[in-house]
Amino acid sequence: MIARVRAGEPEAYAELVRAHTGLALRAAVALGAGADAEDVVQQAFFKAYCSLGRFRDGAAFKPWLLSIVANETRNTVRTAVRQRTLAGREAALAEAEPLIPESADPAVAALEVERRAALLAALERLGEEHRLVVTYRYLLEMDESETAEALGWPRGTVKSRLNRALRKLGRLLPDFEPREHPGRQAHQAHQSHQESRGGGDEHE
């Protein structure tokens, strides 16, 4: 797809924009852009297009784009005249991409909204690095490799900072249970099965 864009096919980049706009909006809002999320994402796509000459062949587009979104969000937040409120951020996040199906039981939906508001409040109390790694891994559901690439950190750094961030969240939110990716759950189930048979692998 990137090769097609570099070859001068504007529709190819339009396809990339359509495929990644929802995720980019979620990232911008979750990282603090609030009502400016759409402007941030639009600017991020423009900068990404202008920087395609520096895009590494074979690299994944999503984490590269989200790193640009994160930088644009950071700049927007730092220069914003007004302060973002937690309520405003939560409302914008819900508007950017509904996370609760309309068919959900009202009681379950209310609990999910309450839990998410509590999580965002707790995230506000973390340092920037810890807030970023939790946001990418759990709010944006990116895997470890994508998170490392998006943040420009080694995977070991992602793992250690995520562990520290989760311990802090655990103290702030005793009931916090991050949802793992299905693939990771399957891997953990397989690993547990192997260990129960005495064949556990000591390597990560």
N, C-alpha and C positions, 0 to 999 in steps of 0.2 A: 504493500500500500504506500509506504513512504517513497519507494522507488517511483511509483506512478506520479506522486505529487512532485517529486524532483524533476520528473520528465515533462512537467507542465500540464498535468491533468487537474484542473481546479475541482472537478467533481470528486476526485479521490480524497482531497482534503475535506470536502464537505461531508463525505461519508465518515471520516474520522471524527469530525466535530459532532455529528449526530450521534455517533456511537458512545462518545465520552462526555457529552454535556451534562447528563444527569449526575454522574459520579463527580464531575468537576464542581457542580453546584453544591452537592452535599459536602465536598471537601472545603470549599470556600466558606460555607455557612458554619460548619463544625469548627473551623479554625478561627472564626470570629468576624467574618465579613458582614454578616447580618444583611441589612437591606441593600448593601452594595455588592452582594454576591454575583448578580448577573453582570455587572460592570467588570468585576474582577475576572470572571470567567472569560468574558469577551476579550479583555486585554490579554489574558493568558494565552488564549488561542492565537491571537495576533502575534504575540511575542514568540510562541512556539513555531508558527509558520515562518517568521523571519529568521529563526535560529535553526531551521532544518539542516542547513549546511553543516552544523556542528553535531547533528544527531548521529550517534554511533551505529553503524550498520550492524544489524542483528540484535540490537537492544530492544527492550519492550517499550512501546509508546506510552502506555498508561502511567507507570511510575515517573517517567521523564516529564510528562505533562503535569502531573500532580505536584512535582517539585516546583514547577513554574507557578502553578496556582498558589502553592504555599507561600512563595516569595511575594507574589502580588498581594495576597491577603495580608501578609505581615506589613507590607508597605502601606496598605490602605488603613489598617488598624492604627498604625503608628501616627499617621497624619490626619486621622479622623478628628473632626471638631467635637463631636459628641461621643459619649461613652456608650458602648453597647451594654444592654441589660440582659440578664440571663433569660428573662421572659421573652424578650424580643428575639434572641438567638434561637430559643426553642421553637417559637412560632415560625420563624423563617426556615428552620430545618425541616419542620413538618410540612411546610408549604413547598419546599424545594423538591421533596420526594416522599410521599406518604409511606410510612413504615408499618402502619397498622391497617389490614384489610377492612373495607367497609362492612364485610360480613362478620367481623369478629364480635364476640360477646361483649356488650357494653362494659361489664365489670372487668373483663380481661383487658379491654382497650384502656380503660381508665387506669388500671394498675400499671400497664406498660408506659403510659404517658407519665405517671408519677415516678416510676423507676427511672425513666430517661431524664426527667428533669433533675432528679437527685444525682444521677451520674454526671450530668453537665455541670451541676453546682460543685460536685467534688472535683471534677477536672479543672475548674477554675482555680482550685487551691493547689494544683500541682505546678511545678516549674515547667517552662516551655518545652524542654526536651521530653519530659515524661508525658506531658499533655499531647505532644505530637505523636509519639509512638503508640499511645493507647488509641488515639483518634484514627490513625491509619490502620492499625491491626483490627480494631473492633467496630468502630463506627463506620469505617469505609470498607471493612472486611477484606483487607489486602493481606496476602501471605507474607511470610518473613522476608523472602527474596525481594518482593515488590516494595515492601516497606524500606528495606535497606537501600534499594536503588533510588526510591523517591526522596529519602532523607539524606542520601549521600554518606551513609554510615556503613561500616563493616557489619556483617550479620551478627558477629559476636557482640557488638555494641548494641544492636537492636535487641538482642536477647537479654543482655544484662540490664539495660535501661527499662525494658518492658517488665522484667521481674521486679525491679525496684518500684516501678510505677504501680504495679498491681498490688504490691505489699502495702503501699501508701493508700491506695484506694480501698484495700481490705480493711484498713483501720478507720477510714472515713465512712465506708459503706460495708458493714459486716455482711450484708446479704448479696453483695456484688458477685455475680458469677458470669464471667465473660463467655460468650458463645463461641465455640471453636468452629473452624471450617470442617465440613464433612470429611474431607480428605485427611485432615489431621486427626479427627476422631477415629477414623478407620485405622490410621497408622498406630495410634495409641492402643486401640483394641487389639491389633495384631501383635504389638510389642508385649502387651500384658499376657496374651495367650502364649507367646514364645517363652516369656519369663516363667510362667506357671509350669511349663514343660522343662524348665532348666536350661533353655537355649537363648536367654536374653542377650542382647547385643550391648556391649558397654560403650560403643561409639555413638555419637550424635549423628 
